[in-house]
Amino acid sequence: MERPVVAIMYDFDKTLCTKDMQDYGFIPSLNMQPSDFWEKTNDFGTAQEMDSVLAYLYTMIGERRRMGDPITRESLVDCGRSIELYEGVDKWFDRINLYGAAQGVQVEHYVISSGLKEIIEGSGIADKFTKIYACEFCYDENGSAIWPKTAVNYTNKTQFVYRINKGVLDVSNDVDLNRSMPEDDKRVPFTNMIYIGDGLSDVPCMKMMKAYGGTAIAVYQENNKSKVEELLLRDRVDFIFPADYSEGGQLNHTVHNLIKRIAIADELTKENARQLKEIK
């Protein structure tokens, strides 16, 4: 019998790594400070009344062209090699998978991020994810970035939660995504979902978890603890923890308990179905 699936979904910037992923390698390659790059991006987006994610993708392409060094997939992947992950992240996924298997469930990990897929691919943990939903460039015949292939902003992050819910993971497949589907046919029930993020950009997905029976968790560094506490006070998340993924940490302990609860709930549902079948 196929094991029930538990989907753990993560933002990336300041959730799995310590700052915006562009700040590690890409922005220094422009001979700019992160504050200057993001100020330029925000000013451009405001002046053009442009989606903030499209504005930063446009600025990335423009600034590298200005230097005579177009963006390539390989250059972005290389930028990902300098990413600093939080404590315990490198061993987190395998450890959680083993715990899930011991509880009789299959744990899958997904990224839903407004960062760059190509940079994540260089981070050293890309192979731990069933799917990475993030911004991505389209490249010309010379391998230079020319246009956004995928743009993930704060609000449309929720579409990827629906994709995971229905098992329609291909972003080009909108037909099956929008097709009506009985709840019993959905691959990952919302109640089997855990979303981990760090702040306001994750609120749409966090609210979705709260509304449909999943679990929302916010992680923090000390310098943004008060903002995360506000999410808890406003009932936008279920739990908040320091961004420490180490074995024996608070986050590790709670995710274990959530997986255990999902496994028990699934067993009870199966028993209920078995008894109803016997009576009928």
N, C-alpha and C positions, 0 to 999 in steps of 0.2 A: 504493500500500500504506500502511495506517495505521501511523504511527510508534509505537514503544513509548513508554509513559508512565513518567516518573520522578516520584514523589510526594515532595515535601519537606513535612514536617509540623512545625509550630512550636507550642510553648507560647507565651504572649504576655508575661505579667508577668515582668520581669527576664530575658526571653529576647529580645524585640524592643524592649521599652521598659525604662526604668531602675528602675522600682519597681512596686508593685501599682497597677493602673490606677485603682482607687477613690481612691487617695491624691492624685491630681492635682487633680481638680475636685469629685468627689462628697463626700468627707469634709469638705473645707473648707466646702462649702455647708451642712453641719450645725453649723458653728462648733465643730468638734471636731478634736483632733489624731489622726492615724492610729493612734498607739499606744492612745489611749483607745477609739476605735471598735473596733479588733480585740480589745482586752481585753474589752470589753462583749460582743462577738460570741462569743468563746471561752467566757466565763463562762456565757452563756445556753445555748450548745450543750452544755456539760458538764452543767449543771444539768438539762437536758431529755433528756440522752443522745441528742442529735440529730446527724445528719450535719453536719459543719462547713460545708459549702457551703450547705445549706438554712438553717443558722443565720445565715450572713451575709446571705443574701437576705431572710430574715425581718426581721433587724435593720435593713437598708436601708429596707424599707417602713415599719417602725415608727418609725424616727427621723425620716423625712420627714413622716409623718403627725403626729408630735408637734409639728412646727414649723408644721403647717397647710398644708403644701406637698407634696401627693402626687407621687410619682415618675411622670413621663411618659416615653414613648420619646424625645421631643424633648429633654427635659432631660438624659437620659443621653447621647444623641448629642452634645449640646453639651459635656458633661464630657470626651468623648473628644478634643475639639479642643485640649486643653491637655496631651495626652500627649507626653512627650519620648522620641523614638526613639533607639536607639543609632546611633553613627556609621555611615553608609553604608546604613542600612536603607531609606531612601526610594528609592534607586536600585538596590538589590539585586535585586529581583524581575525587572525588565526585563532587567538585565544577565545574570542566570542563565538566563532564558528564551532569550536570544539565543545564549548559549553552548551550551545544550542543542540548539537547532535546528541549529547548526553541526555538532553531533555526530550528528545524525539522530534525536534523541529529542524528545518533547514533555514539557516540565517543567510540573508543576502544583503549586501551593502551597496548603496547608491550615492552618488554625488549629485546635488542639485545646486548649482553655483552660477553666479554672475561673473565669475572669473573665466580664465581661458582653459579650455580642454587641453590644448597643446602643452601649456605650462604644467598642468596637473600630470600629464603623461610623463613628464621628466622628474616628478617628485619622488619616485621610488616606491610609491604605494598604488600606482594606477591599476596594477593587476589584481588588486584586492576587491575591486568594484565590479559588480555585475554590469553596471552601465554608468557612464559619466555623462550627465547632462550639464553642459556648460557652454559658454560662448565659444565660437569656433570660426576661423576664417576660411574662405574659399580662395584657392590659389590659381594663378595663371600658368601658362605653359612653361614659364621660366621658374616656377616655384615661388613666385612673389605673392604675398597677400594682397587681394584686390577688393574684397567685399565680405561682409559678415555672412557666414553660412548658417550660423545659429546665433541668436541673441536671447539671452535669458535675463529678463529683468525681474524685479522683486514680485510683481503681481503674477506674471505668467509662469513663475515657478510651480504654481499649483497644477498646471496641465500635466507636469511630469509625475506628480503624485497620482493623478488619474491614470496615467500610462502604466505605472507600476501596479496600481490596483487592478487594472484589467488585463495586464500582461501584454499590452501593446507597446513595446519598447522602441520601435522604429519611429523616429520623429517625422518621417515623411508619410506615415500611415495615419491620416486623419479620419479616414472612412471608418475603420474599426474602432478608433478611439471614441467617435461620436455615436456609434451604433448602440442602441439600447441593449443591455445585457442583464440577465437575472442575477441577483446578488450571489446566488450559489455558484454561478459560473465564473465569478471574478477571482483571479488567481491569488491575490493577496488582499484579504479583507482589511478595511481601515483599522479594525481592532487589533490587527497584527502588525501595525506600523508604529515605528518610533522615529521622530524627527529631531535631529540635534543641530542647533544653530547658535548664533551668538548675539543677535540683536534685532533691531527694527526691520531690517531687510528680510528677515525670516518670518515676520508676523503673519503674512497670509497663509503660509504652510502650517505654522503653529496653530492658528485659529482653525484651520481645516482639521487638524488632528483633534483638537478639543471638541469640535462640532460632531465628528463622526466616530468618536470612540478610540482614536489612537492616542499616542502619548507624545507630548512636546517637552523637550529638554533644552535649556539654555546653558551654555558654558561661558565662563568669564575669566579674564585676567583681573588683577586687583584694580587696575585703572579704569575698568568699565563695570565694576561690580554693582554700582548703584543703578545703572541703566538696566541691568539684568534683574535686579531686585524689583524694579518697577514693573517689569513684565510679569513677575510672579504676583505682585500685589494687585495687578489689573486682571489677573486670571487668564493671561495669554499663554502661559506655560504651566506645566504640572510640577516641574522640578528645576532647580538651578544648582550648578556645581562648578567648582574650579575646573579649568581646562586641563585636567590631568587624567590621562587614559591608562594609568599604571594599574597593574594587578593589585588588588587590595584597596584601591581608591574608592571614593564615594560613587563616582560615575560607574565604575566597573560593577560595584555591588548592586546598584539600583537597576542597571541594565540586566544583570543576571536575574533579579527578581521579576522584572517585566517579562523576560523570556519564559521564566517558570510559570508565571500567571497565564501567559498566552497558551503554553503547552497544556496546562490544566483545563483551561476553558475549552480548548479544542477537544480534549478527551471527554469532557462533560457533554459537549454538543454531539459527539459521536454516540455516546451512550443514550442520550435522549432520542436520537434518530433510530437507533437499534430497537429501543423499546416500542416506539411508535410503529415501526415496521412489523414487529411481532404481533402487536394488537390488531393491526389491519389485516 
